[in-house]
Amino acid sequence: MASIKIVTYNVHGLNSPSKRSQVLGLLKKHKADICLLQETHFQKNKIPSLKHMYYTQWFHSGADTKASKGVSVGFSRHINFTLLDICTDHEGRFIFIKGRIGPAVFTFGNIYAPNTEQIPWTRAVLKKLSSFTEGTLILGGDFNVTLNPIIDSSTGRSSIHVKSLARLIRTLPCNPCN
């Protein structure tokens, strides 16, 4: 299989047509084959079209009420993705997509964790993901936590206790700090 470029962005809202166009243009410029977008601010029943000549297939999870949160996964026209199953939540904080690219089965997880209580929330969501996953897992998103404070923080510290952070890292399907 040829290489696939996956790009993930926290977009801080995509309800404006001009911002959607700007983000889609940026994704195309970076030649993203698969896009994981967080904080789209889409409501479940008011999701605008993200159709684009380059990105032809989109899946969304939006909030039931408030236009906040929201995650989306998009595939470029170069990726022949066939959907097998999808799992979303009513808050628009995660989407899990299972499908085929050629003969291979993939599970894509896109997560937008809350700003507080990230560790218990993420552990519960990862448990759901674990029972949904089939084939190769690709997980991305905004966990709202600094997994490696020494590298990812200007202060070199995290607001989350070191033991809690270590427990979260052990829970992840792979260790991102290695």
N, C-alpha and C positions, 0 to 999 in steps of 0.2 A: 504494500500500500504506500502511496506517495505521502509526503508529509502534509500535515494539516495545521494551519495556524489558528490558534484560539486566542481571542482577545476578550478581556473582561474590563468593564468600566462601571463605576458608580456615576450615573449621569445626572443626578440631582434634579430629576423631573424631565419628562418628555412630552408634556401636553401641548406645547407650542409647536406648530408646524415648522417654523424656521429652525427650532432647536433639533427636532427630529431629522430634518434635512441635513443639518450641520453634523450631527452624530453619525448618520448613515454615510455621509461623505468622508468623515474621518476614518470610519471602519473600512471603507473601500480603499482609501489611501494607504492604510496599513495592510491591505490585502488579507483581511481577516476572513477565514473560511467559516468559523463558528464564533458567534458573539454571545457573551454572557453580560447582560445589563442589569444593574441593580438600581433601586430607588427611581423607578420609572414614573411613579406617582399615578399609575393607571388604576382606576376603579374597575372592578370585575365586569360590570355591565357597560362601561364607557371606554373601551380600549380602542384608541385610534389605530389606523392602519400604519404599519411599518413596511408595507410592501415597497420594494425598490427593485430596479432592474437587476441589481447585483445580489440582493438578499430577498429571496423569494419565499422562504418558509420561516414562520415565527410562531413561538409558543409563549404564552403569558400566564402569570399568576398575579392577579390584582386584589386589592383589599375590597371587602364587601361594601364598606361605607365610605370611609375617609379617603380622599385622593392623596395618599402618601404610601410609602413602601413600594411594593411592586417589583417583580423581576421578569425578565424576558430572555429567551434563548432564540437566536436566529441562525439560519444556515444559508450560505451563499449558494448560488445556482450551480456551482461546481461540485457541491457535495450532494450526492444522491442518497438522502436520508429518508428512511421509511419508518414512520412512527409505529411502535408496538404498544406502548403504554405511557401514561402520564400521571403524575401525582402532584397536586398543588395544595396550598392551605388557604383558609378563608381570610387571612391577614395579608396575603401577598408577599410573604417573607421567603418562600422557597418554591422552587419548581424542580421536579425530577422527571427526566424524559428518558425513556428506554426505546432504542430503535436500532435499525441496521444501516450500516454504511457498507455497501457491497455485501459480502458474506458475514462480516464481523458484527457482533452485537456490542453496543455501547450504552452506557448509562451516563447521562449528563446531569449534574446537580448544580444549581445556581442558588446561592443563599445570600440573604440580606438580614443579618442578625440585628436584634435590637441594641440600643445604646447602653442598656443596663441588663444585668443578669444574663450576659452573653454566654457564660460557661454552661449553666444548667440548660438554657435554651438550645445551645448548639449541640450539647450532648444528646438531648432528646431528639432533635432533628436528625442527627447522624445515626441514631438508632433506627428511625424510620427509613432513612436512606439505605441502611445496611440490609433491611428486609426487602427493599424494592430492587436493589442493584442486581444486574445480570451483565455478564461480559466485562468489558473494560470500563472502569469508572473514571470519569473526568469530572472533578469537583472544583468549582471556583466561586467567587463572590466576595462580599464584603462582610467579614466576620466581626467587624467593629471591635477588634482586639489586636494588639501588637503581639504577634507570635514570637518574634525575636527582638526584644527591646534594644539590645546592644547594637543591632544593625538597623532596625526600623524606627528608632526613636531618637530625637535630637538629645534627649536627656539620658538615654541609655537605660531608662526605667519604664516600668509598666504600672498602671494604676491597679492592676489585678495581682493578687498575691501570687508569688512565685510557685507555690505548690499547686494552686488552682490552675495556673497557666500550664504547668508540666502535665497535670492530669488531662487538660483539654488536648494538648499536643499528642499525648498517648492515645486519645480517643480518635484522632483523625485517621482516615484510611491509610495515609502514608505520613511520614514525619517530614513536614516542610522545612525543618531547620537543618536537615542533614545535607 
